[in-house]
C-alpha cells in the first residue's frame, strides 16, 4: 500500500480502525528530493492493493525528478514474491512473465548505481 485512500483498505470503517490520520501514511504525498531511486513493479489485477497505488507513487517520483522504473504486469495475485515455483504459495502465484521483475530490477539497479557513482 502506498496511500490508504487508493483502495486498500477497501472500506472507510477499516481505515478508521487503523488510523485517524491516513494522510500521514500516504507515501506518495511525502516524496521529496531526498527519496532514493526506486524500482516499482505491480500486477494490474492485484486483488488486494490496486495498481493505482504504484502509479501514484511513480507520478510523485517523476514530479520530484527522482529516478524510477515502473513495471505493471497484466496479471498476478498479491504477494507473489519472486513469482516463480520457488515462492509460489498457490498455483496462480507461479507467474513466469512476472518473474522477470527480478532480472529487470537487477539490470536497473546496476545501471542506476553506476550513474550515481
Jmol script that loads the backbone (N, CA, C; Angstrom):
load data "model"
ATOM      1  N   UNK A   1       0.839  -1.173   0.000  1.00  0.00           N
ATOM      2  CA  UNK A   1       0.000   0.000   0.000  1.00  0.00           C
ATOM      3  C   UNK A   1       0.886   1.239   0.000  1.00  0.00           C
ATOM      4  N   UNK A   2       0.557   2.162  -0.842  1.00  0.00           N
ATOM      5  CA  UNK A   2       1.237   3.457  -0.902  1.00  0.00           C
ATOM      6  C   UNK A   2       0.385   4.524  -0.210  1.00  0.00           C
ATOM      7  N   UNK A   3      -0.902   4.497  -0.490  1.00  0.00           N
ATOM      8  CA  UNK A   3      -1.802   5.505   0.048  1.00  0.00           C
ATOM      9  C   UNK A   3      -3.109   4.826   0.451  1.00  0.00           C
ATOM     10  N   UNK A   4      -3.480   4.895   1.729  1.00  0.00           N
ATOM     11  CA  UNK A   4      -4.695   4.208   2.177  1.00  0.00           C
ATOM     12  C   UNK A   4      -5.980   4.747   1.542  1.00  0.00           C
ATOM     13  N   UNK A   5      -5.905   5.870   0.859  1.00  0.00           N
ATOM     14  CA  UNK A   5      -7.092   6.400   0.183  1.00  0.00           C
ATOM     15  C   UNK A   5      -7.232   5.842  -1.232  1.00  0.00           C
ATOM     16  N   UNK A   6      -6.298   4.989  -1.657  1.00  0.00           N
ATOM     17  CA  UNK A   6      -6.311   4.491  -3.032  1.00  0.00           C
ATOM     18  C   UNK A   6      -6.737   3.023  -3.140  1.00  0.00           C
ATOM     19  N   UNK A   7      -7.651   2.606  -2.291  1.00  0.00           N
ATOM     20  CA  UNK A   7      -8.274   1.306  -2.474  1.00  0.00           C
ATOM     21  C   UNK A   7      -7.892   0.204  -1.513  1.00  0.00           C
ATOM     22  N   UNK A   8      -6.972   0.460  -0.609  1.00  0.00           N
ATOM     23  CA  UNK A   8      -6.662  -0.539   0.422  1.00  0.00           C
ATOM     24  C   UNK A   8      -6.330   0.202   1.697  1.00  0.00           C
ATOM     25  N   UNK A   9      -7.112   0.009   2.704  1.00  0.00           N
ATOM     26  CA  UNK A   9      -8.228  -0.928   2.802  1.00  0.00           C
ATOM     27  C   UNK A   9      -9.407  -0.498   1.937  1.00  0.00           C
ATOM     28  N   UNK A  10     -10.317  -1.417   1.723  1.00  0.00           N
ATOM     29  CA  UNK A  10     -11.415  -1.163   0.801  1.00  0.00           C
ATOM     30  C   UNK A  10     -12.584  -0.397   1.413  1.00  0.00           C
ATOM     31  N   UNK A  11     -12.611  -0.258   2.728  1.00  0.00           N
ATOM     32  CA  UNK A  11     -13.745   0.442   3.333  1.00  0.00           C
ATOM     33  C   UNK A  11     -13.277   1.440   4.390  1.00  0.00           C
ATOM     34  N   UNK A  12     -14.057   2.487   4.549  1.00  0.00           N
ATOM     35  CA  UNK A  12     -13.727   3.569   5.482  1.00  0.00           C
ATOM     36  C   UNK A  12     -13.669   3.093   6.929  1.00  0.00           C
ATOM     37  N   UNK A  13     -14.477   2.122   7.264  1.00  0.00           N
ATOM     38  CA  UNK A  13     -14.511   1.612   8.641  1.00  0.00           C
ATOM     39  C   UNK A  13     -13.171   0.971   9.023  1.00  0.00           C
ATOM     40  N   UNK A  14     -12.627   0.161   8.145  1.00  0.00           N
ATOM     41  CA  UNK A  14     -11.326  -0.473   8.414  1.00  0.00           C
ATOM     42  C   UNK A  14     -10.236   0.581   8.487  1.00  0.00           C
ATOM     43  N   UNK A  15     -10.269   1.520   7.556  1.00  0.00           N
ATOM     44  CA  UNK A  15      -9.272   2.589   7.562  1.00  0.00           C
ATOM     45  C   UNK A  15      -9.338   3.377   8.867  1.00  0.00           C
ATOM     46  N   UNK A  16     -10.514   3.697   9.326  1.00  0.00           N
ATOM     47  CA  UNK A  16     -10.687   4.436  10.582  1.00  0.00           C
ATOM     48  C   UNK A  16     -10.163   3.634  11.771  1.00  0.00           C
ATOM     49  N   UNK A  17     -10.302   2.319  11.712  1.00  0.00           N
ATOM     50  CA  UNK A  17      -9.785   1.476  12.791  1.00  0.00           C
ATOM     51  C   UNK A  17      -8.252   1.459  12.795  1.00  0.00           C
ATOM     52  N   UNK A  18      -7.656   1.623  11.625  1.00  0.00           N
ATOM     53  CA  UNK A  18      -6.191   1.631  11.518  1.00  0.00           C
ATOM     54  C   UNK A  18      -5.586   2.957  11.959  1.00  0.00           C
ATOM     55  N   UNK A  19      -6.205   4.062  11.516  1.00  0.00           N
ATOM     56  CA  UNK A  19      -5.627   5.375  11.795  1.00  0.00           C
ATOM     57  C   UNK A  19      -6.658   6.476  11.616  1.00  0.00           C
ATOM     58  N   UNK A  20      -6.489   7.530  12.361  1.00  0.00           N
ATOM     59  CA  UNK A  20      -7.346   8.707  12.183  1.00  0.00           C
ATOM     60  C   UNK A  20      -6.655   9.738  11.289  1.00  0.00           C
ATOM     61  N   UNK A  21      -5.415   9.445  10.898  1.00  0.00           N
ATOM     62  CA  UNK A  21      -4.644  10.370  10.053  1.00  0.00           C
ATOM     63  C   UNK A  21      -4.049   9.624   8.847  1.00  0.00           C
ATOM     64  N   UNK A  22      -4.892   9.188   7.899  1.00  0.00           N
ATOM     65  CA  UNK A  22      -4.394   8.413   6.764  1.00  0.00           C
ATOM     66  C   UNK A  22      -3.373   9.156   5.907  1.00  0.00           C
ATOM     67  N   UNK A  23      -3.488  10.479   5.810  1.00  0.00           N
ATOM     68  CA  UNK A  23      -2.532  11.240   5.008  1.00  0.00           C
ATOM     69  C   UNK A  23      -1.105  11.098   5.525  1.00  0.00           C
ATOM     70  N   UNK A  24      -0.981  10.861   6.818  1.00  0.00           N
ATOM     71  CA  UNK A  24       0.338  10.674   7.427  1.00  0.00           C
ATOM     72  C   UNK A  24       1.049   9.454   6.814  1.00  0.00           C
ATOM     73  N   UNK A  25       0.268   8.482   6.356  1.00  0.00           N
ATOM     74  CA  UNK A  25       0.823   7.237   5.821  1.00  0.00           C
ATOM     75  C   UNK A  25       0.786   7.177   4.294  1.00  0.00           C
ATOM     76  N   UNK A  26       0.410   8.259   3.644  1.00  0.00           N
ATOM     77  CA  UNK A  26       0.321   8.301   2.183  1.00  0.00           C
ATOM     78  C   UNK A  26       1.703   8.610   1.609  1.00  0.00           C
ATOM     79  N   UNK A  27       2.445   7.558   1.297  1.00  0.00           N
ATOM     80  CA  UNK A  27       3.838   7.719   0.842  1.00  0.00           C
ATOM     81  C   UNK A  27       3.948   8.603  -0.391  1.00  0.00           C
ATOM     82  N   UNK A  28       2.968   8.561  -1.275  1.00  0.00           N
ATOM     83  CA  UNK A  28       3.028   9.397  -2.474  1.00  0.00           C
ATOM     84  C   UNK A  28       2.945  10.890  -2.133  1.00  0.00           C
ATOM     85  N   UNK A  29       2.425  11.199  -0.959  1.00  0.00           N
ATOM     86  CA  UNK A  29       2.317  12.597  -0.536  1.00  0.00           C
ATOM     87  C   UNK A  29       3.577  13.100   0.177  1.00  0.00           C
ATOM     88  N   UNK A  30       4.524  12.210   0.398  1.00  0.00           N
ATOM     89  CA  UNK A  30       5.719  12.573   1.156  1.00  0.00           C
ATOM     90  C   UNK A  30       7.010  12.406   0.365  1.00  0.00           C
ATOM     91  N   UNK A  31       6.901  12.295  -0.949  1.00  0.00           N
ATOM     92  CA  UNK A  31       8.090  12.187  -1.791  1.00  0.00           C
ATOM     93  C   UNK A  31       8.773  13.543  -1.846  1.00  0.00           C
ATOM     94  N   UNK A  32      10.106  13.509  -1.732  1.00  0.00           N
ATOM     95  CA  UNK A  32      10.893  14.738  -1.815  1.00  0.00           C
ATOM     96  C   UNK A  32      12.204  14.435  -2.532  1.00  0.00           C
ATOM     97  N   UNK A  33      13.031  15.431  -2.672  1.00  0.00           N
ATOM     98  CA  UNK A  33      14.338  15.257  -3.308  1.00  0.00           C
ATOM     99  C   UNK A  33      15.204  14.261  -2.546  1.00  0.00           C
ATOM    100  N   UNK A  34      14.862  13.975  -1.313  1.00  0.00           N
ATOM    101  CA  UNK A  34      15.644  13.037  -0.504  1.00  0.00           C
ATOM    102  C   UNK A  34      15.331  11.572  -0.816  1.00  0.00           C
ATOM    103  N   UNK A  35      14.276  11.300  -1.588  1.00  0.00           N
ATOM    104  CA  UNK A  35      13.943   9.914  -1.923  1.00  0.00           C
ATOM    105  C   UNK A  35      15.027   9.295  -2.796  1.00  0.00           C
ATOM    106  N   UNK A  36      15.335   8.033  -2.558  1.00  0.00           N
ATOM    107  CA  UNK A  36      16.320   7.338  -3.391  1.00  0.00           C
ATOM    108  C   UNK A  36      15.683   6.898  -4.713  1.00  0.00           C
ATOM    109  N   UNK A  37      16.501   6.579  -5.706  1.00  0.00           N
ATOM    110  CA  UNK A  37      15.956   5.976  -6.923  1.00  0.00           C
ATOM    111  C   UNK A  37      15.125   4.746  -6.538  1.00  0.00           C
ATOM    112  N   UNK A  38      14.063   4.510  -7.282  1.00  0.00           N
ATOM    113  CA  UNK A  38      13.097   3.485  -6.884  1.00  0.00           C
ATOM    114  C   UNK A  38      12.673   2.608  -8.047  1.00  0.00           C
ATOM    115  N   UNK A  39      12.724   1.304  -7.826  1.00  0.00           N
ATOM    116  CA  UNK A  39      12.216   0.329  -8.788  1.00  0.00           C
ATOM    117  C   UNK A  39      10.867  -0.150  -8.272  1.00  0.00           C
ATOM    118  N   UNK A  40       9.859  -0.104  -9.131  1.00  0.00           N
ATOM    119  CA  UNK A  40       8.495  -0.465  -8.733  1.00  0.00           C
ATOM    120  C   UNK A  40       7.949  -1.501  -9.711  1.00  0.00           C
ATOM    121  N   UNK A  41       7.356  -2.546  -9.161  1.00  0.00           N
ATOM    122  CA  UNK A  41       6.584  -3.453 -10.015  1.00  0.00           C
ATOM    123  C   UNK A  41       5.304  -3.816  -9.308  1.00  0.00           C
ATOM    124  N   UNK A  42       4.291  -4.066 -10.115  1.00  0.00           N
ATOM    125  CA  UNK A  42       2.956  -4.354  -9.594  1.00  0.00           C
ATOM    126  C   UNK A  42       2.215  -5.173 -10.640  1.00  0.00           C
ATOM    127  N   UNK A  43       1.177  -5.862 -10.217  1.00  0.00           N
ATOM    128  CA  UNK A  43       0.311  -6.521 -11.190  1.00  0.00           C
ATOM    129  C   UNK A  43      -0.966  -5.702 -11.325  1.00  0.00           C
ATOM    130  N   UNK A  44      -1.411  -5.559 -12.552  1.00  0.00           N
ATOM    131  CA  UNK A  44      -2.574  -4.720 -12.828  1.00  0.00           C
ATOM    132  C   UNK A  44      -3.862  -5.205 -12.211  1.00  0.00           C
ATOM    133  N   UNK A  45      -3.928  -6.487 -11.924  1.00  0.00           N
ATOM    134  CA  UNK A  45      -5.159  -7.026 -11.346  1.00  0.00           C
ATOM    135  C   UNK A  45      -4.970  -7.526  -9.915  1.00  0.00           C
ATOM    136  N   UNK A  46      -3.989  -6.974  -9.206  1.00  0.00           N
ATOM    137  CA  UNK A  46      -3.782  -7.346  -7.796  1.00  0.00           C
ATOM    138  C   UNK A  46      -5.114  -7.182  -7.066  1.00  0.00           C
ATOM    139  N   UNK A  47      -5.651  -8.253  -6.495  1.00  0.00           N
ATOM    140  CA  UNK A  47      -6.963  -8.169  -5.864  1.00  0.00           C
ATOM    141  C   UNK A  47      -6.967  -7.504  -4.482  1.00  0.00           C
ATOM    142  N   UNK A  48      -5.799  -7.238  -3.931  1.00  0.00           N
ATOM    143  CA  UNK A  48      -5.745  -6.653  -2.596  1.00  0.00           C
ATOM    144  C   UNK A  48      -5.382  -5.169  -2.635  1.00  0.00           C
ATOM    145  N   UNK A  49      -4.255  -4.848  -3.248  1.00  0.00           N
ATOM    146  CA  UNK A  49      -3.801  -3.457  -3.327  1.00  0.00           C
ATOM    147  C   UNK A  49      -3.843  -3.015  -4.794  1.00  0.00           C
ATOM    148  N   UNK A  50      -4.729  -2.085  -5.129  1.00  0.00           N
ATOM    149  CA  UNK A  50      -4.861  -1.654  -6.516  1.00  0.00           C
ATOM    150  C   UNK A  50      -3.560  -1.062  -7.082  1.00  0.00           C
ATOM    151  N   UNK A  51      -3.343  -1.303  -8.371  1.00  0.00           N
ATOM    152  CA  UNK A  51      -2.152  -0.797  -9.053  1.00  0.00           C
ATOM    153  C   UNK A  51      -2.068   0.722  -9.003  1.00  0.00           C
ATOM    154  N   UNK A  52      -3.182   1.391  -8.821  1.00  0.00           N
ATOM    155  CA  UNK A  52      -3.139   2.860  -8.789  1.00  0.00           C
ATOM    156  C   UNK A  52      -2.266   3.371  -7.643  1.00  0.00           C
ATOM    157  N   UNK A  53      -2.005   2.557  -6.628  1.00  0.00           N
ATOM    158  CA  UNK A  53      -1.068   2.949  -5.574  1.00  0.00           C
ATOM    159  C   UNK A  53       0.337   3.138  -6.156  1.00  0.00           C
ATOM    160  N   UNK A  54       0.787   2.165  -6.923  1.00  0.00           N
ATOM    161  CA  UNK A  54       2.114   2.250  -7.535  1.00  0.00           C
ATOM    162  C   UNK A  54       2.176   3.372  -8.567  1.00  0.00           C
ATOM    163  N   UNK A  55       1.095   3.548  -9.316  1.00  0.00           N
ATOM    164  CA  UNK A  55       1.057   4.624 -10.299  1.00  0.00           C
ATOM    165  C   UNK A  55       1.157   5.991  -9.624  1.00  0.00           C
ATOM    166  N   UNK A  56       0.475   6.153  -8.510  1.00  0.00           N
ATOM    167  CA  UNK A  56       0.531   7.419  -7.775  1.00  0.00           C
ATOM    168  C   UNK A  56       1.941   7.680  -7.241  1.00  0.00           C
ATOM    169  N   UNK A  57       2.597   6.628  -6.775  1.00  0.00           N
ATOM    170  CA  UNK A  57       3.953   6.787  -6.249  1.00  0.00           C
ATOM    171  C   UNK A  57       4.920   7.129  -7.377  1.00  0.00           C
ATOM    172  N   UNK A  58       4.781   6.455  -8.512  1.00  0.00           N
ATOM    173  CA  UNK A  58       5.636   6.757  -9.659  1.00  0.00           C
ATOM    174  C   UNK A  58       5.424   8.194 -10.123  1.00  0.00           C
ATOM    175  N   UNK A  59       4.192   8.645 -10.125  1.00  0.00           N
ATOM    176  CA  UNK A  59       3.893  10.024 -10.512  1.00  0.00           C
ATOM    177  C   UNK A  59       4.578  11.007  -9.562  1.00  0.00           C
ATOM    178  N   UNK A  60       4.508  10.734  -8.280  1.00  0.00           N
ATOM    179  CA  UNK A  60       5.155  11.610  -7.296  1.00  0.00           C
ATOM    180  C   UNK A  60       6.673  11.613  -7.479  1.00  0.00           C
ATOM    181  N   UNK A  61       7.254  10.453  -7.765  1.00  0.00           N
ATOM    182  CA  UNK A  61       8.693  10.389  -8.022  1.00  0.00           C
ATOM    183  C   UNK A  61       9.051  11.215  -9.252  1.00  0.00           C
ATOM    184  N   UNK A  62       8.264  11.071 -10.316  1.00  0.00           N
ATOM    185  CA  UNK A  62       8.519  11.832 -11.546  1.00  0.00           C
ATOM    186  C   UNK A  62       8.435  13.331 -11.296  1.00  0.00           C
ATOM    187  N   UNK A  63       7.430  13.747 -10.538  1.00  0.00           N
ATOM    188  CA  UNK A  63       7.255  15.175 -10.249  1.00  0.00           C
ATOM    189  C   UNK A  63       8.401  15.745  -9.419  1.00  0.00           C
ATOM    190  N   UNK A  64       9.112  14.877  -8.716  1.00  0.00           N
ATOM    191  CA  UNK A  64      10.243  15.306  -7.889  1.00  0.00           C
ATOM    192  C   UNK A  64      11.590  14.938  -8.512  1.00  0.00           C
ATOM    193  N   UNK A  65      11.568  14.552  -9.778  1.00  0.00           N
ATOM    194  CA  UNK A  65      12.786  14.220 -10.525  1.00  0.00           C
ATOM    195  C   UNK A  65      13.614  13.128  -9.862  1.00  0.00           C
ATOM    196  N   UNK A  66      12.946  12.169  -9.264  1.00  0.00           N
ATOM    197  CA  UNK A  66      13.619  11.021  -8.648  1.00  0.00           C
ATOM    198  C   UNK A  66      13.680   9.914  -9.706  1.00  0.00           C
ATOM    199  N   UNK A  67      14.856   9.366  -9.970  1.00  0.00           N
ATOM    200  CA  UNK A  67      14.924   8.267 -10.933  1.00  0.00           C
ATOM    201  C   UNK A  67      14.065   7.085 -10.462  1.00  0.00           C
ATOM    202  N   UNK A  68      13.298   6.534 -11.397  1.00  0.00           N
ATOM    203  CA  UNK A  68      12.463   5.382 -11.061  1.00  0.00           C
ATOM    204  C   UNK A  68      12.237   4.550 -12.309  1.00  0.00           C
ATOM    205  N   UNK A  69      11.824   3.321 -12.092  1.00  0.00           N
ATOM    206  CA  UNK A  69      11.369   2.456 -13.174  1.00  0.00           C
ATOM    207  C   UNK A  69      10.125   1.761 -12.664  1.00  0.00           C
ATOM    208  N   UNK A  70       9.116   1.699 -13.502  1.00  0.00           N
ATOM    209  CA  UNK A  70       7.828   1.129 -13.128  1.00  0.00           C
ATOM    210  C   UNK A  70       7.429   0.060 -14.133  1.00  0.00           C
ATOM    211  N   UNK A  71       7.051  -1.115 -13.638  1.00  0.00           N
ATOM    212  CA  UNK A  71       6.540  -2.191 -14.479  1.00  0.00           C
ATOM    213  C   UNK A  71       5.173  -2.608 -13.949  1.00  0.00           C
ATOM    214  N   UNK A  72       4.187  -2.595 -14.824  1.00  0.00           N
ATOM    215  CA  UNK A  72       2.850  -3.070 -14.479  1.00  0.00           C
ATOM    216  C   UNK A  72       2.616  -4.345 -15.293  1.00  0.00           C
ATOM    217  N   UNK A  73       2.686  -5.470 -14.621  1.00  0.00           N
ATOM    218  CA  UNK A  73       2.431  -6.754 -15.268  1.00  0.00           C
ATOM    219  C   UNK A  73       0.923  -6.991 -15.275  1.00  0.00           C
ATOM    220  N   UNK A  74       0.423  -7.578 -16.333  1.00  0.00           N
ATOM    221  CA  UNK A  74      -1.034  -7.662 -16.513  1.00  0.00           C
ATOM    222  C   UNK A  74      -1.746  -8.554 -15.504  1.00  0.00           C
ATOM    223  N   UNK A  75      -1.069  -9.584 -14.965  1.00  0.00           N
ATOM    224  CA  UNK A  75      -1.788 -10.497 -14.066  1.00  0.00           C
ATOM    225  C   UNK A  75      -0.875 -11.056 -12.978  1.00  0.00           C
ATOM    226  N   UNK A  76      -1.453 -11.226 -11.830  1.00  0.00           N
ATOM    227  CA  UNK A  76      -0.777 -11.887 -10.722  1.00  0.00           C
ATOM    228  C   UNK A  76      -1.426 -11.536  -9.404  1.00  0.00           C
ATOM    229  N   UNK A  77      -1.545 -12.513  -8.511  1.00  0.00           N
ATOM    230  CA  UNK A  77      -2.146 -12.253  -7.208  1.00  0.00           C
ATOM    231  C   UNK A  77      -1.219 -11.432  -6.320  1.00  0.00           C
ATOM    232  N   UNK A  78      -1.752 -10.916  -5.252  1.00  0.00           N
ATOM    233  CA  UNK A  78      -0.951 -10.142  -4.301  1.00  0.00           C
ATOM    234  C   UNK A  78       0.038 -11.062  -3.574  1.00  0.00           C
ATOM    235  N   UNK A  79       1.210 -10.555  -3.323  1.00  0.00           N
ATOM    236  CA  UNK A  79       2.173 -11.293  -2.518  1.00  0.00           C
ATOM    237  C   UNK A  79       2.875 -12.416  -3.245  1.00  0.00           C
ATOM    238  N   UNK A  80       3.183 -12.248  -4.534  1.00  0.00           N
ATOM    239  CA  UNK A  80       3.776 -13.353  -5.279  1.00  0.00           C
ATOM    240  C   UNK A  80       5.300 -13.401  -5.221  1.00  0.00           C
ATOM    241  N   UNK A  81       5.912 -12.526  -4.452  1.00  0.00           N
ATOM    242  CA  UNK A  81       7.359 -12.582  -4.190  1.00  0.00           C
ATOM    243  C   UNK A  81       8.151 -12.664  -5.488  1.00  0.00           C
ATOM    244  N   UNK A  82       8.889 -13.751  -5.675  1.00  0.00           N
ATOM    245  CA  UNK A  82       9.705 -13.910  -6.886  1.00  0.00           C
ATOM    246  C   UNK A  82       8.861 -14.342  -8.087  1.00  0.00           C
ATOM    247  N   UNK A  83       7.619 -14.657  -7.856  1.00  0.00           N
ATOM    248  CA  UNK A  83       6.663 -15.035  -8.903  1.00  0.00           C
ATOM    249  C   UNK A  83       7.071 -16.301  -9.649  1.00  0.00           C
ATOM    250  N   UNK A  84       7.819 -17.161  -8.985  1.00  0.00           N
ATOM    251  CA  UNK A  84       8.226 -18.414  -9.628  1.00  0.00           C
ATOM    252  C   UNK A  84       7.818 -19.607  -8.754  1.00  0.00           C
ATOM    253  N   UNK A  85       8.178 -20.799  -9.209  1.00  0.00           N
ATOM    254  CA  UNK A  85       7.779 -22.012  -8.480  1.00  0.00           C
ATOM    255  C   UNK A  85       8.414 -22.103  -7.082  1.00  0.00           C
ATOM    256  N   UNK A  86       9.504 -21.401  -6.873  1.00  0.00           N
ATOM    257  CA  UNK A  86      10.178 -21.451  -5.566  1.00  0.00           C
ATOM    258  C   UNK A  86       9.407 -20.719  -4.472  1.00  0.00           C
ATOM    259  N   UNK A  87       8.687 -19.668  -4.854  1.00  0.00           N
ATOM    260  CA  UNK A  87       7.967 -18.887  -3.848  1.00  0.00           C
ATOM    261  C   UNK A  87       6.450 -18.938  -4.013  1.00  0.00           C
ATOM    262  N   UNK A  88       5.980 -19.723  -4.966  1.00  0.00           N
ATOM    263  CA  UNK A  88       4.537 -19.788  -5.218  1.00  0.00           C
ATOM    264  C   UNK A  88       3.826 -20.461  -4.042  1.00  0.00           C
ATOM    265  N   UNK A  89       2.934 -19.745  -3.433  1.00  0.00           N
ATOM    266  CA  UNK A  89       2.180 -20.270  -2.299  1.00  0.00           C
ATOM    267  C   UNK A  89       0.822 -20.804  -2.746  1.00  0.00           C
ATOM    268  N   UNK A  90       0.529 -20.589  -4.030  1.00  0.00           N
ATOM    269  CA  UNK A  90      -0.651 -21.189  -4.657  1.00  0.00           C
ATOM    270  C   UNK A  90      -0.355 -21.238  -6.159  1.00  0.00           C
ATOM    271  N   UNK A  91      -1.129 -22.011  -6.877  1.00  0.00           N
ATOM    272  CA  UNK A  91      -0.859 -22.224  -8.298  1.00  0.00           C
ATOM    273  C   UNK A  91      -0.720 -20.918  -9.075  1.00  0.00           C
ATOM    274  N   UNK A  92      -1.608 -19.982  -8.842  1.00  0.00           N
ATOM    275  CA  UNK A  92      -1.595 -18.728  -9.593  1.00  0.00           C
ATOM    276  C   UNK A  92      -0.433 -17.799  -9.209  1.00  0.00           C
ATOM    277  N   UNK A  93       0.300 -18.147  -8.174  1.00  0.00           N
ATOM    278  CA  UNK A  93       1.437 -17.316  -7.758  1.00  0.00           C
ATOM    279  C   UNK A  93       2.707 -17.643  -8.551  1.00  0.00           C
ATOM    280  N   UNK A  94       2.674 -18.674  -9.352  1.00  0.00           N
ATOM    281  CA  UNK A  94       3.791 -19.004 -10.243  1.00  0.00           C
ATOM    282  C   UNK A  94       3.495 -18.326 -11.577  1.00  0.00           C
ATOM    283  N   UNK A  95       4.094 -17.164 -11.767  1.00  0.00           N
ATOM    284  CA  UNK A  95       3.838 -16.332 -12.939  1.00  0.00           C
ATOM    285  C   UNK A  95       5.154 -16.078 -13.679  1.00  0.00           C
ATOM    286  N   UNK A  96       5.530 -16.930 -14.620  1.00  0.00           N
ATOM    287  CA  UNK A  96       6.813 -16.788 -15.310  1.00  0.00           C
ATOM    288  C   UNK A  96       7.040 -15.406 -15.932  1.00  0.00           C
ATOM    289  N   UNK A  97       5.993 -14.811 -16.488  1.00  0.00           N
ATOM    290  CA  UNK A  97       6.165 -13.473 -17.082  1.00  0.00           C
ATOM    291  C   UNK A  97       6.525 -12.441 -16.005  1.00  0.00           C
ATOM    292  N   UNK A  98       5.813 -12.464 -14.908  1.00  0.00           N
ATOM    293  CA  UNK A  98       6.069 -11.521 -13.821  1.00  0.00           C
ATOM    294  C   UNK A  98       7.434 -11.778 -13.181  1.00  0.00           C
ATOM    295  N   UNK A  99       7.877 -13.028 -13.194  1.00  0.00           N
ATOM    296  CA  UNK A  99       9.159 -13.379 -12.585  1.00  0.00           C
ATOM    297  C   UNK A  99      10.327 -12.628 -13.220  1.00  0.00           C
ATOM    298  N   UNK A 100      10.118 -12.038 -14.364  1.00  0.00           N
ATOM    299  CA  UNK A 100      11.174 -11.223 -14.990  1.00  0.00           C
ATOM    300  C   UNK A 100      11.520  -9.990 -14.149  1.00  0.00           C
ATOM    301  N   UNK A 101      10.659  -9.647 -13.196  1.00  0.00           N
ATOM    302  CA  UNK A 101      10.897  -8.423 -12.436  1.00  0.00           C
ATOM    303  C   UNK A 101      12.261  -8.443 -11.750  1.00  0.00           C
ATOM    304  N   UNK A 102      12.704  -9.588 -11.282  1.00  0.00           N
ATOM    305  CA  UNK A 102      13.969  -9.642 -10.554  1.00  0.00           C
ATOM    306  C   UNK A 102      15.145  -9.286 -11.454  1.00  0.00           C
ATOM    307  N   UNK A 103      15.183  -9.830 -12.658  1.00  0.00           N
ATOM    308  CA  UNK A 103      16.256  -9.503 -13.602  1.00  0.00           C
ATOM    309  C   UNK A 103      16.165  -8.045 -14.019  1.00  0.00           C
ATOM    310  N   UNK A 104      14.968  -7.562 -14.248  1.00  0.00           N
ATOM    311  CA  UNK A 104      14.781  -6.157 -14.601  1.00  0.00           C
ATOM    312  C   UNK A 104      15.287  -5.239 -13.491  1.00  0.00           C
ATOM    313  N   UNK A 105      14.971  -5.595 -12.251  1.00  0.00           N
ATOM    314  CA  UNK A 105      15.433  -4.796 -11.111  1.00  0.00           C
ATOM    315  C   UNK A 105      16.948  -4.818 -11.009  1.00  0.00           C
ATOM    316  N   UNK A 106      17.535  -5.988 -11.199  1.00  0.00           N
ATOM    317  CA  UNK A 106      18.991  -6.109 -11.138  1.00  0.00           C
ATOM    318  C   UNK A 106      19.654  -5.239 -12.208  1.00  0.00           C
ATOM    319  N   UNK A 107      19.160  -5.319 -13.432  1.00  0.00           N
ATOM    320  CA  UNK A 107      19.716  -4.506 -14.514  1.00  0.00           C
ATOM    321  C   UNK A 107      19.569  -3.019 -14.206  1.00  0.00           C
ATOM    322  N   UNK A 108      18.379  -2.628 -13.756  1.00  0.00           N
ATOM    323  CA  UNK A 108      18.121  -1.222 -13.470  1.00  0.00           C
ATOM    324  C   UNK A 108      18.993  -0.722 -12.317  1.00  0.00           C
ATOM    325  N   UNK A 109      19.108  -1.505 -11.271  1.00  0.00           N
ATOM    326  CA  UNK A 109      19.943  -1.106 -10.135  1.00  0.00           C
ATOM    327  C   UNK A 109      21.407  -0.978 -10.538  1.00  0.00           C
ATOM    328  N   UNK A 110      21.908  -1.928 -11.313  1.00  0.00           N
ATOM    329  CA  UNK A 110      23.296  -1.840 -11.755  1.00  0.00           C
ATOM    330  C   UNK A 110      23.525  -0.583 -12.580  1.00  0.00           C
ATOM    331  N   UNK A 111      22.604  -0.282 -13.481  1.00  0.00           N
ATOM    332  CA  UNK A 111      22.720   0.920 -14.304  1.00  0.00           C
ATOM    333  C   UNK A 111      22.581   2.187 -13.461  1.00  0.00           C
ATOM    334  N   UNK A 112      21.608   2.199 -12.586  1.00  0.00           N
ATOM    335  CA  UNK A 112      21.338   3.389 -11.773  1.00  0.00           C
ATOM    336  C   UNK A 112      22.462   3.660 -10.786  1.00  0.00           C
ATOM    337  N   UNK A 113      22.958   2.611 -10.122  1.00  0.00           N
ATOM    338  CA  UNK A 113      24.031   2.793  -9.155  1.00  0.00           C
ATOM    339  C   UNK A 113      25.345   3.206  -9.824  1.00  0.00           C
ATOM    340  N   UNK A 114      25.569   2.717 -11.033  1.00  0.00           N
ATOM    341  CA  UNK A 114      26.759   3.115 -11.791  1.00  0.00           C
ATOM    342  C   UNK A 114      26.704   4.588 -12.136  1.00  0.00           C
ATOM    343  N   UNK A 115      25.516   5.099 -12.463  1.00  0.00           N
ATOM    344  CA  UNK A 115      25.356   6.501 -12.835  1.00  0.00           C
ATOM    345  C   UNK A 115      25.535   7.430 -11.637  1.00  0.00           C
ATOM    346  N   UNK A 116      25.283   6.965 -10.437  1.00  0.00           N
ATOM    347  CA  UNK A 116      25.355   7.838  -9.261  1.00  0.00           C
ATOM    348  C   UNK A 116      26.740   7.838  -8.613  1.00  0.00           C
ATOM    349  N   UNK A 117      27.649   7.009  -9.123  1.00  0.00           N
ATOM    350  CA  UNK A 117      28.996   6.955  -8.511  1.00  0.00           C
ATOM    351  C   UNK A 117      29.841   8.119  -8.962  1.00  0.00           C
TER     352      UNK A 117
END
end "model"
wireframe off; spacefill off
backbone 0.3
color backbone group
